[in-house]
Amino acid sequence: MTMMRCWAGLAALSFAAACGAAEFRATADQPTVLYDGPSSKARPQFLYGRDVPVEIIVTVEGWAKVRDAAGTIGWIERKALADKRMLLVRGGPADVRAAAEDGSPVVFRAEPNVLLELAEAATSPTTTAVPGWVKVRHRDGPTGFVRINQVFGL
């Protein structure tokens, strides 16, 4: 009976972790090394530039196991990740609009793999925008709203 309770508890914890909100960060340094294990002695797999969004899967002793927009999984030193939230345009080009609605004028078009800074969630308490959109800022200055299904990093 005790073993059964232990397994039930582990299953509940796993389910709670899986249902929690995803944690995203951006690479802080250029280059940032993705390793195949949580150690600088592990085999390097990939180099990222600055501001690349990654999803944190788990953290262990100063290391973060991450997933990138392509689905690649590996380990990055936690200190190489910034709190800054960046988004990566995925799929085809994304129209960034003046307001969070399809009929709104296009401010600019972001091509695939373009990095955009998350300015604010369109469903935050300070905005009246429609769910499913986020406010973004291009590094050259223009801001607008993009559909969340067109970007990675949320």
VMD Tcl script that builds the backbone (N, CA, C; Angstrom):
set m [mol new atoms 462]
animate dup $m
set s [atomselect $m all]
$s set {name element resname resid chain x y z} {
  {N N MET 1 A 0.817 -1.191 0.000}
  {CA C MET 1 A 0.000 0.000 0.000}
  {C C MET 1 A 0.865 1.260 0.000}
  {N N THR 2 A 1.967 1.251 0.743}
  {CA C THR 2 A 2.844 2.411 0.800}
  {C C THR 2 A 3.475 2.677 -0.565}
  {N N MET 3 A 3.901 1.619 -1.262}
  {CA C MET 3 A 4.500 1.768 -2.587}
  {C C MET 3 A 3.489 2.370 -3.560}
  {N N MET 4 A 2.237 1.946 -3.449}
  {CA C MET 4 A 1.188 2.461 -4.320}
  {C C MET 4 A 0.979 3.960 -4.080}
  {N N ARG 5 A 0.997 4.404 -2.821}
  {CA C ARG 5 A 0.852 5.823 -2.507}
  {C C ARG 5 A 2.029 6.615 -3.064}
  {N N CYS 6 A 3.216 6.024 -2.963}
  {CA C CYS 6 A 4.415 6.687 -3.489}
  {C C CYS 6 A 4.281 6.917 -4.991}
  {N N TRP 7 A 3.861 5.893 -5.744}
  {CA C TRP 7 A 3.689 6.027 -7.190}
  {C C TRP 7 A 2.596 7.030 -7.530}
  {N N ALA 8 A 1.503 7.008 -6.750}
  {CA C ALA 8 A 0.420 7.961 -6.994}
  {C C ALA 8 A 0.904 9.394 -6.762}
  {N N GLY 9 A 1.715 9.583 -5.725}
  {CA C GLY 9 A 2.260 10.908 -5.436}
  {C C GLY 9 A 3.179 11.382 -6.537}
  {N N LEU 10 A 4.041 10.479 -7.034}
  {CA C LEU 10 A 4.941 10.840 -8.132}
  {C C LEU 10 A 4.158 11.177 -9.395}
  {N N ALA 11 A 3.112 10.409 -9.656}
  {CA C ALA 11 A 2.291 10.677 -10.840}
  {C C ALA 11 A 1.621 12.043 -10.722}
  {N N ALA 12 A 1.129 12.373 -9.544}
  {CA C ALA 12 A 0.476 13.672 -9.339}
  {C C ALA 12 A 1.469 14.813 -9.526}
  {N N LEU 13 A 2.691 14.657 -8.992}
  {CA C LEU 13 A 3.711 15.688 -9.163}
  {C C LEU 13 A 4.085 15.849 -10.625}
  {N N SER 14 A 4.234 14.744 -11.349}
  {CA C SER 14 A 4.580 14.809 -12.769}
  {C C SER 14 A 3.483 15.516 -13.555}
  {N N PHE 15 A 2.220 15.198 -13.248}
  {CA C PHE 15 A 1.094 15.828 -13.927}
  {C C PHE 15 A 1.064 17.328 -13.636}
  {N N ALA 16 A 1.294 17.709 -12.374}
  {CA C ALA 16 A 1.290 19.132 -12.007}
  {C C ALA 16 A 2.394 19.879 -12.739}
  {N N ALA 17 A 3.577 19.252 -12.841}
  {CA C ALA 17 A 4.689 19.897 -13.542}
  {C C ALA 17 A 4.374 20.044 -15.026}
  {N N ALA 18 A 3.746 19.017 -15.592}
  {CA C ALA 18 A 3.417 19.063 -17.018}
  {C C ALA 18 A 2.356 20.113 -17.314}
  {N N CYS 19 A 1.471 20.373 -16.381}
  {CA C CYS 19 A 0.394 21.333 -16.589}
  {C C CYS 19 A 0.819 22.755 -16.276}
  {N N GLY 20 A 1.971 22.940 -15.645}
  {CA C GLY 20 A 2.428 24.282 -15.295}
  {C C GLY 20 A 2.775 25.086 -16.531}
  {N N ALA 21 A 2.828 26.372 -16.351}
  {CA C ALA 21 A 3.155 27.249 -17.468}
  {C C ALA 21 A 4.605 27.040 -17.894}
  {N N ALA 22 A 4.839 27.090 -19.180}
  {CA C ALA 22 A 6.192 26.941 -19.701}
  {C C ALA 22 A 7.019 28.163 -19.321}
  {N N GLU 23 A 8.295 27.933 -19.072}
  {CA C GLU 23 A 9.204 29.029 -18.734}
  {C C GLU 23 A 10.128 29.257 -19.924}
  {N N PHE 24 A 10.147 30.473 -20.417}
  {CA C PHE 24 A 10.988 30.826 -21.556}
  {C C PHE 24 A 11.985 31.894 -21.138}
  {N N ARG 25 A 13.170 31.810 -21.691}
  {CA C ARG 25 A 14.220 32.804 -21.512}
  {C C ARG 25 A 14.883 33.002 -22.874}
  {N N ALA 26 A 15.777 33.975 -22.943}
  {CA C ALA 26 A 16.542 34.222 -24.160}
  {C C ALA 26 A 18.023 34.101 -23.824}
  {N N THR 27 A 18.810 33.721 -24.807}
  {CA C THR 27 A 20.245 33.643 -24.596}
  {C C THR 27 A 20.789 35.055 -24.367}
  {N N ALA 28 A 21.698 35.176 -23.408}
  {CA C ALA 28 A 22.229 36.492 -23.042}
  {C C ALA 28 A 23.540 36.784 -23.749}
  {N N ASP 29 A 24.321 35.772 -23.961}
  {CA C ASP 29 A 25.659 35.944 -24.524}
  {C C ASP 29 A 25.704 35.517 -25.982}
  {N N GLN 30 A 26.744 35.985 -26.649}
  {CA C GLN 30 A 26.983 35.554 -28.014}
  {C C GLN 30 A 28.425 35.115 -28.110}
  {N N PRO 31 A 28.758 33.909 -28.388}
  {CA C PRO 31 A 27.850 32.791 -28.593}
  {C C PRO 31 A 27.478 32.115 -27.269}
  {N N THR 32 A 26.329 31.438 -27.264}
  {CA C THR 32 A 25.896 30.608 -26.146}
  {C C THR 32 A 25.990 29.163 -26.616}
  {N N VAL 33 A 26.667 28.328 -25.833}
  {CA C VAL 33 A 26.893 26.940 -26.221}
  {C C VAL 33 A 25.792 26.047 -25.665}
  {N N LEU 34 A 25.253 25.186 -26.515}
  {CA C LEU 34 A 24.306 24.150 -26.115}
  {C C LEU 34 A 25.098 22.855 -26.004}
  {N N TYR 35 A 25.094 22.260 -24.816}
  {CA C TYR 35 A 25.844 21.024 -24.557}
  {C C TYR 35 A 24.899 19.827 -24.498}
  {N N ASP 36 A 25.466 18.616 -24.633}
  {CA C ASP 36 A 24.648 17.413 -24.534}
  {C C ASP 36 A 24.486 16.937 -23.089}
  {N N GLY 37 A 25.071 17.636 -22.148}
  {CA C GLY 37 A 24.924 17.321 -20.725}
  {C C GLY 37 A 25.159 18.570 -19.894}
  {N N PRO 38 A 24.816 18.509 -18.600}
  {CA C PRO 38 A 24.949 19.693 -17.736}
  {C C PRO 38 A 26.370 19.905 -17.211}
  {N N SER 39 A 27.301 20.135 -18.133}
  {CA C SER 39 A 28.696 20.352 -17.763}
  {C C SER 39 A 29.423 20.994 -18.941}
  {N N SER 40 A 30.365 21.875 -18.643}
  {CA C SER 40 A 31.161 22.472 -19.718}
  {C C SER 40 A 32.135 21.455 -20.307}
  {N N LYS 41 A 32.257 20.295 -19.666}
  {CA C LYS 41 A 33.088 19.207 -20.202}
  {C C LYS 41 A 32.281 18.282 -21.107}
  {N N ALA 42 A 30.968 18.502 -21.175}
  {CA C ALA 42 A 30.120 17.710 -22.064}
  {C C ALA 42 A 30.390 18.126 -23.513}
  {N N ARG 43 A 29.848 17.358 -24.436}
  {CA C ARG 43 A 30.080 17.635 -25.856}
  {C C ARG 43 A 29.227 18.812 -26.336}
  {N N PRO 44 A 29.844 19.848 -26.913}
  {CA C PRO 44 A 29.062 20.962 -27.478}
  {C C PRO 44 A 28.234 20.473 -28.666}
  {N N GLN 45 A 26.968 20.893 -28.717}
  {CA C GLN 45 A 26.088 20.487 -29.809}
  {C C GLN 45 A 25.827 21.605 -30.797}
  {N N PHE 46 A 25.742 22.852 -30.265}
  {CA C PHE 46 A 25.267 23.949 -31.101}
  {C C PHE 46 A 25.686 25.266 -30.478}
  {N N LEU 47 A 25.829 26.302 -31.309}
  {CA C LEU 47 A 26.089 27.665 -30.829}
  {C C LEU 47 A 24.902 28.552 -31.192}
  {N N TYR 48 A 24.447 29.337 -30.218}
  {CA C TYR 48 A 23.366 30.292 -30.454}
  {C C TYR 48 A 23.922 31.702 -30.391}
  {N N GLY 49 A 23.283 32.610 -31.100}
  {CA C GLY 49 A 23.583 34.027 -30.977}
  {C C GLY 49 A 22.841 34.603 -29.776}
  {N N ARG 50 A 22.891 35.900 -29.637}
  {CA C ARG 50 A 22.211 36.597 -28.541}
  {C C ARG 50 A 20.706 36.680 -28.817}
  {N N ASP 51 A 19.908 36.658 -27.748}
  {CA C ASP 51 A 18.454 36.860 -27.762}
  {C C ASP 51 A 17.651 35.733 -28.394}
  {N N VAL 52 A 18.201 34.537 -28.488}
  {CA C VAL 52 A 17.465 33.402 -29.040}
  {C C VAL 52 A 16.561 32.824 -27.947}
  {N N PRO 53 A 15.244 32.715 -28.205}
  {CA C PRO 53 A 14.352 32.179 -27.176}
  {C C PRO 53 A 14.500 30.665 -27.029}
  {N N VAL 54 A 14.480 30.221 -25.772}
  {CA C VAL 54 A 14.514 28.789 -25.460}
  {C C VAL 54 A 13.511 28.518 -24.343}
  {N N GLU 55 A 12.951 27.318 -24.347}
  {CA C GLU 55 A 12.043 26.890 -23.295}
  {C C GLU 55 A 12.842 26.104 -22.268}
  {N N ILE 56 A 12.725 26.467 -21.013}
  {CA C ILE 56 A 13.423 25.752 -19.956}
  {C C ILE 56 A 12.589 24.539 -19.563}
  {N N ILE 57 A 13.209 23.360 -19.644}
  {CA C ILE 57 A 12.533 22.117 -19.288}
  {C C ILE 57 A 12.774 21.803 -17.811}
  {N N VAL 58 A 14.041 21.936 -17.388}
  {CA C VAL 58 A 14.417 21.659 -15.994}
  {C C VAL 58 A 15.725 22.380 -15.699}
  {N N THR 59 A 15.953 22.723 -14.438}
  {CA C THR 59 A 17.234 23.311 -14.033}
  {C C THR 59 A 17.892 22.413 -13.004}
  {N N VAL 60 A 19.221 22.303 -13.122}
  {CA C VAL 60 A 20.011 21.466 -12.226}
  {C C VAL 60 A 21.343 22.147 -11.958}
  {N N GLU 61 A 21.595 22.539 -10.715}
  {CA C GLU 61 A 22.891 23.062 -10.280}
  {C C GLU 61 A 23.550 24.026 -11.271}
  {N N GLY 62 A 22.880 25.108 -11.594}
  {CA C GLY 62 A 23.470 26.114 -12.465}
  {C C GLY 62 A 23.331 25.843 -13.950}
  {N N TRP 63 A 22.620 24.795 -14.320}
  {CA C TRP 63 A 22.409 24.441 -15.720}
  {C C TRP 63 A 20.924 24.364 -16.013}
  {N N ALA 64 A 20.547 24.636 -17.243}
  {CA C ALA 64 A 19.151 24.532 -17.671}
  {C C ALA 64 A 19.080 23.614 -18.885}
  {N N LYS 65 A 18.196 22.637 -18.785}
  {CA C LYS 65 A 17.902 21.799 -19.947}
  {C C LYS 65 A 16.849 22.554 -20.739}
  {N N VAL 66 A 17.123 22.814 -22.016}
  {CA C VAL 66 A 16.270 23.682 -22.818}
  {C C VAL 66 A 15.851 23.022 -24.126}
  {N N ARG 67 A 14.802 23.596 -24.709}
  {CA C ARG 67 A 14.328 23.208 -26.042}
  {C C ARG 67 A 14.244 24.483 -26.867}
  {N N ASP 68 A 14.766 24.429 -28.092}
  {CA C ASP 68 A 14.684 25.614 -28.957}
  {C C ASP 68 A 13.502 25.496 -29.918}
  {N N ALA 69 A 13.318 26.467 -30.779}
  {CA C ALA 69 A 12.177 26.505 -31.694}
  {C C ALA 69 A 12.158 25.322 -32.653}
  {N N ALA 70 A 13.319 24.755 -32.978}
  {CA C ALA 70 A 13.396 23.616 -33.881}
  {C C ALA 70 A 13.163 22.292 -33.157}
  {N N GLY 71 A 13.064 22.346 -31.814}
  {CA C GLY 71 A 12.858 21.131 -31.038}
  {C C GLY 71 A 14.138 20.516 -30.505}
  {N N THR 72 A 15.283 21.129 -30.789}
  {CA C THR 72 A 16.565 20.628 -30.291}
  {C C THR 72 A 16.612 20.786 -28.771}
  {N N ILE 73 A 17.027 19.730 -28.088}
  {CA C ILE 73 A 17.115 19.738 -26.626}
  {C C ILE 73 A 18.563 19.596 -26.222}
  {N N GLY 74 A 18.969 20.380 -25.234}
  {CA C GLY 74 A 20.333 20.311 -24.717}
  {C C GLY 74 A 20.441 21.138 -23.448}
  {N N TRP 75 A 21.676 21.361 -23.011}
  {CA C TRP 75 A 21.940 22.048 -21.747}
  {C C TRP 75 A 22.703 23.344 -21.980}
  {N N ILE 76 A 22.277 24.403 -21.280}
  {CA C ILE 76 A 22.933 25.708 -21.327}
  {C C ILE 76 A 23.195 26.138 -19.896}
  {N N GLU 77 A 24.357 26.771 -19.677}
  {CA C GLU 77 A 24.620 27.316 -18.344}
  {C C GLU 77 A 23.548 28.343 -18.023}
  {N N ARG 78 A 22.987 28.258 -16.839}
  {CA C ARG 78 A 21.887 29.147 -16.433}
  {C C ARG 78 A 22.307 30.620 -16.502}
  {N N LYS 79 A 23.571 30.903 -16.187}
  {CA C LYS 79 A 24.041 32.293 -16.218}
  {C C LYS 79 A 24.106 32.855 -17.638}
  {N N ALA 80 A 24.010 31.998 -18.659}
  {CA C ALA 80 A 24.030 32.441 -20.058}
  {C C ALA 80 A 22.630 32.773 -20.577}
  {N N LEU 81 A 21.626 32.711 -19.671}
  {CA C LEU 81 A 20.251 33.019 -20.055}
  {C C LEU 81 A 19.792 34.311 -19.390}
  {N N ALA 82 A 19.111 35.151 -20.150}
  {CA C ALA 82 A 18.601 36.428 -19.637}
  {C C ALA 82 A 17.118 36.299 -19.314}
  {N N ASP 83 A 16.619 37.202 -18.494}
  {CA C ASP 83 A 15.192 37.241 -18.187}
  {C C ASP 83 A 14.397 37.879 -19.322}
  {N N LYS 84 A 15.096 38.505 -20.246}
  {CA C LYS 84 A 14.463 39.161 -21.392}
  {C C LYS 84 A 13.628 38.144 -22.175}
  {N N ARG 85 A 12.450 38.538 -22.592}
  {CA C ARG 85 A 11.580 37.638 -23.353}
  {C C ARG 85 A 11.622 38.002 -24.830}
  {N N MET 86 A 12.093 37.071 -25.619}
  {CA C MET 86 A 12.164 37.242 -27.066}
  {C C MET 86 A 11.292 36.182 -27.727}
  {N N LEU 87 A 10.799 36.506 -28.907}
  {CA C LEU 87 A 9.970 35.587 -29.682}
  {C C LEU 87 A 10.603 35.400 -31.043}
  {N N LEU 88 A 10.449 34.215 -31.597}
  {CA C LEU 88 A 10.996 33.889 -32.908}
  {C C LEU 88 A 9.830 33.605 -33.845}
  {N N VAL 89 A 9.783 34.299 -34.978}
  {CA C VAL 89 A 8.725 34.066 -35.958}
  {C C VAL 89 A 8.954 32.692 -36.566}
  {N N ARG 90 A 7.906 31.873 -36.552}
  {CA C ARG 90 A 8.025 30.522 -37.120}
  {C C ARG 90 A 7.008 30.343 -38.241}
  {N N GLY 91 A 7.283 29.384 -39.106}
  {CA C GLY 91 A 6.395 29.161 -40.242}
  {C C GLY 91 A 6.620 30.215 -41.300}
  {N N GLY 92 A 5.559 30.717 -41.871}
  {CA C GLY 92 A 5.645 31.757 -42.899}
  {C C GLY 92 A 5.791 33.130 -42.285}
  {N N PRO 93 A 5.783 34.161 -43.111}
  {CA C PRO 93 A 5.877 35.528 -42.597}
  {C C PRO 93 A 4.700 35.839 -41.671}
  {N N ALA 94 A 4.947 36.702 -40.682}
  {CA C ALA 94 A 3.914 37.096 -39.730}
  {C C ALA 94 A 3.603 38.573 -39.914}
  {N N ASP 95 A 2.344 38.895 -40.100}
  {CA C ASP 95 A 1.930 40.294 -40.182}
  {C C ASP 95 A 1.796 40.842 -38.768}
  {N N VAL 96 A 2.541 41.890 -38.468}
  {CA C VAL 96 A 2.453 42.561 -37.176}
  {C C VAL 96 A 1.519 43.737 -37.379}
  {N N ARG 97 A 0.417 43.745 -36.635}
  {CA C ARG 97 A -0.677 44.687 -36.870}
  {C C ARG 97 A -0.743 45.786 -35.816}
  {N N ALA 98 A -1.396 46.878 -36.162}
  {CA C ALA 98 A -1.524 48.033 -35.263}
  {C C ALA 98 A -2.383 47.710 -34.048}
  {N N ALA 99 A -3.341 46.812 -34.189}
  {CA C ALA 99 A -4.201 46.394 -33.084}
  {C C ALA 99 A -4.333 44.875 -33.141}
  {N N ALA 100 A -4.798 44.283 -32.059}
  {CA C ALA 100 A -4.905 42.829 -31.952}
  {C C ALA 100 A -6.194 42.322 -32.604}
  {N N GLU 101 A -6.269 42.530 -33.918}
  {CA C GLU 101 A -7.408 42.030 -34.692}
  {C C GLU 101 A -6.987 41.899 -36.150}
  {N N ASP 102 A -7.558 40.902 -36.821}
  {CA C ASP 102 A -7.158 40.603 -38.194}
  {C C ASP 102 A -7.361 41.751 -39.176}
  {N N GLY 103 A -8.356 42.580 -39.003}
  {CA C GLY 103 A -8.627 43.667 -39.935}
  {C C GLY 103 A -7.785 44.910 -39.724}
  {N N SER 104 A -6.985 44.915 -38.681}
  {CA C SER 104 A -6.160 46.077 -38.356}
  {C C SER 104 A -5.037 46.255 -39.379}
  {N N PRO 105 A -4.599 47.500 -39.627}
  {CA C PRO 105 A -3.511 47.732 -40.588}
  {C C PRO 105 A -2.218 47.028 -40.179}
  {N N VAL 106 A -1.474 46.568 -41.180}
  {CA C VAL 106 A -0.191 45.907 -40.945}
  {C C VAL 106 A 0.871 46.981 -40.705}
  {N N VAL 107 A 1.556 46.887 -39.563}
  {CA C VAL 107 A 2.639 47.821 -39.225}
  {C C VAL 107 A 3.914 47.396 -39.947}
  {N N PHE 108 A 4.208 46.095 -39.880}
  {CA C PHE 108 A 5.330 45.536 -40.627}
  {C C PHE 108 A 5.140 44.032 -40.748}
  {N N ARG 109 A 5.859 43.442 -41.676}
  {CA C ARG 109 A 5.813 41.991 -41.884}
  {C C ARG 109 A 7.142 41.417 -41.411}
  {N N ALA 110 A 7.068 40.434 -40.516}
  {CA C ALA 110 A 8.267 39.783 -39.994}
  {C C ALA 110 A 8.455 38.439 -40.692}
  {N N GLU 111 A 9.600 38.271 -41.303}
  {CA C GLU 111 A 9.917 37.031 -42.012}
  {C C GLU 111 A 10.236 35.914 -41.012}
  {N N PRO 112 A 10.198 34.644 -41.454}
  {CA C PRO 112 A 10.530 33.535 -40.555}
  {C C PRO 112 A 11.918 33.716 -39.928}
  {N N ASN 113 A 12.035 33.323 -38.677}
  {CA C ASN 113 A 13.268 33.367 -37.875}
  {C C ASN 113 A 13.669 34.765 -37.424}
  {N N VAL 114 A 12.830 35.773 -37.670}
  {CA C VAL 114 A 13.103 37.115 -37.157}
  {C C VAL 114 A 12.805 37.118 -35.662}
  {N N LEU 115 A 13.680 37.777 -34.895}
  {CA C LEU 115 A 13.493 37.900 -33.452}
  {C C LEU 115 A 12.699 39.165 -33.142}
  {N N LEU 116 A 11.703 39.011 -32.260}
  {CA C LEU 116 A 10.882 40.130 -31.807}
  {C C LEU 116 A 10.879 40.123 -30.283}
  {N N GLU 117 A 10.941 41.296 -29.683}
  {CA C GLU 117 A 10.887 41.383 -28.229}
  {C C GLU 117 A 9.425 41.385 -27.787}
  {N N LEU 118 A 9.129 40.623 -26.744}
  {CA C LEU 118 A 7.787 40.619 -26.179}
  {C C LEU 118 A 7.591 41.929 -25.425}
  {N N ALA 119 A 6.696 42.784 -25.912}
  {CA C ALA 119 A 6.450 44.078 -25.281}
  {C C ALA 119 A 5.458 43.917 -24.133}
  {N N GLU 120 A 4.370 43.193 -24.376}
  {CA C GLU 120 A 3.389 42.868 -23.333}
  {C C GLU 120 A 2.407 41.861 -23.900}
  {N N ALA 121 A 1.876 41.037 -23.038}
  {CA C ALA 121 A 0.858 40.088 -23.480}
  {C C ALA 121 A -0.405 40.859 -23.824}
  {N N ALA 122 A -1.006 40.538 -24.927}
  {CA C ALA 122 A -2.202 41.263 -25.358}
  {C C ALA 122 A -3.374 41.045 -24.418}
  {N N THR 123 A -3.313 40.017 -23.598}
  {CA C THR 123 A -4.398 39.747 -22.658}
  {C C THR 123 A -4.031 40.183 -21.245}
  {N N SER 124 A -3.021 41.033 -21.101}
  {CA C SER 124 A -2.637 41.519 -19.770}
  {C C SER 124 A -3.700 42.482 -19.257}
  {N N PRO 125 A -3.738 42.704 -17.932}
  {CA C PRO 125 A -4.764 43.572 -17.356}
  {C C PRO 125 A -4.709 45.021 -17.866}
  {N N THR 126 A -3.578 45.444 -18.427}
  {CA C THR 126 A -3.448 46.838 -18.870}
  {C C THR 126 A -3.913 47.058 -20.304}
  {N N THR 127 A -4.303 45.991 -20.999}
  {CA C THR 127 A -4.769 46.154 -22.373}
  {C C THR 127 A -6.181 45.605 -22.520}
  {N N THR 128 A -6.835 45.978 -23.594}
  {CA C THR 128 A -8.187 45.477 -23.869}
  {C C THR 128 A -8.174 44.635 -25.134}
  {N N ALA 129 A -7.032 44.097 -25.496}
  {CA C ALA 129 A -6.883 43.345 -26.735}
  {C C ALA 129 A -7.544 41.963 -26.631}
  {N N VAL 130 A -7.675 41.335 -27.760}
  {CA C VAL 130 A -8.324 40.043 -27.865}
  {C C VAL 130 A -7.332 38.928 -27.503}
  {N N PRO 131 A -7.792 37.872 -26.821}
  {CA C PRO 131 A -6.894 36.746 -26.524}
  {C C PRO 131 A -6.327 36.152 -27.819}
  {N N GLY 132 A -5.122 35.585 -27.721}
  {CA C GLY 132 A -4.494 34.987 -28.890}
  {C C GLY 132 A -3.499 35.889 -29.593}
  {N N TRP 133 A -3.292 37.085 -29.057}
  {CA C TRP 133 A -2.353 38.044 -29.639}
  {C C TRP 133 A -1.356 38.491 -28.583}
  {N N VAL 134 A -0.169 38.918 -29.009}
  {CA C VAL 134 A 0.809 39.524 -28.102}
  {C C VAL 134 A 1.362 40.780 -28.754}
  {N N LYS 135 A 1.745 41.711 -27.909}
  {CA C LYS 135 A 2.356 42.941 -28.402}
  {C C LYS 135 A 3.856 42.718 -28.483}
  {N N VAL 136 A 4.440 43.055 -29.635}
  {CA C VAL 136 A 5.864 42.827 -29.874}
  {C C VAL 136 A 6.537 44.106 -30.347}
  {N N ARG 137 A 7.859 44.099 -30.231}
  {CA C ARG 137 A 8.671 45.233 -30.674}
  {C C ARG 137 A 9.812 44.688 -31.532}
  {N N HIS 138 A 9.984 45.266 -32.702}
  {CA C HIS 138 A 11.115 44.924 -33.566}
  {C C HIS 138 A 12.341 45.679 -33.054}
  {N N ARG 139 A 13.526 45.154 -33.251}
  {CA C ARG 139 A 14.733 45.824 -32.745}
  {C C ARG 139 A 14.948 47.196 -33.368}
  {N N ASP 140 A 14.340 47.441 -34.537}
  {CA C ASP 140 A 14.451 48.753 -35.181}
  {C C ASP 140 A 13.425 49.753 -34.653}
  {N N GLY 141 A 12.547 49.313 -33.740}
  {CA C GLY 141 A 11.617 50.242 -33.100}
  {C C GLY 141 A 10.130 50.007 -33.277}
  {N N PRO 142 A 9.655 49.601 -34.464}
  {CA C PRO 142 A 8.207 49.460 -34.630}
  {C C PRO 142 A 7.603 48.439 -33.662}
  {N N THR 143 A 6.390 48.735 -33.195}
  {CA C THR 143 A 5.673 47.806 -32.331}
  {C C THR 143 A 4.324 47.493 -32.953}
  {N N GLY 144 A 3.760 46.378 -32.518}
  {CA C GLY 144 A 2.453 45.976 -32.998}
  {C C GLY 144 A 2.062 44.651 -32.373}
  {N N PHE 145 A 1.003 44.062 -32.898}
  {CA C PHE 145 A 0.471 42.812 -32.356}
  {C C PHE 145 A 0.603 41.693 -33.376}
  {N N VAL 146 A 0.960 40.510 -32.881}
  {CA C VAL 146 A 1.097 39.331 -33.726}
  {C C VAL 146 A 0.320 38.191 -33.064}
  {N N ARG 147 A -0.191 37.295 -33.880}
  {CA C ARG 147 A -0.894 36.117 -33.348}
  {C C ARG 147 A 0.108 35.197 -32.648}
  {N N ILE 148 A -0.304 34.646 -31.508}
  {CA C ILE 148 A 0.625 33.816 -30.733}
  {C C ILE 148 A 1.016 32.531 -31.449}
  {N N ASN 149 A 0.174 32.040 -32.373}
  {CA C ASN 149 A 0.516 30.814 -33.079}
  {C C ASN 149 A 1.541 31.032 -34.186}
  {N N GLN 150 A 1.990 32.274 -34.372}
  {CA C GLN 150 A 2.994 32.571 -35.399}
  {C C GLN 150 A 4.393 32.757 -34.809}
  {N N VAL 151 A 4.513 32.624 -33.480}
  {CA C VAL 151 A 5.808 32.838 -32.839}
  {C C VAL 151 A 6.119 31.734 -31.825}
  {N N PHE 152 A 7.409 31.541 -31.582}
  {CA C PHE 152 A 7.889 30.612 -30.551}
  {C C PHE 152 A 8.463 31.456 -29.426}
  {N N GLY 153 A 8.158 31.075 -28.186}
  {CA C GLY 153 A 8.724 31.767 -27.036}
  {C C GLY 153 A 7.689 32.171 -26.008}
  {N N LEU 154 A 6.474 31.666 -26.139}
  {CA C LEU 154 A 5.404 31.983 -25.203}
  {C C LEU 154 A 5.003 30.763 -24.396}
}
mol reanalyze $m
mol bondsrecalc $m
mol representation Tube
mol addrep $m
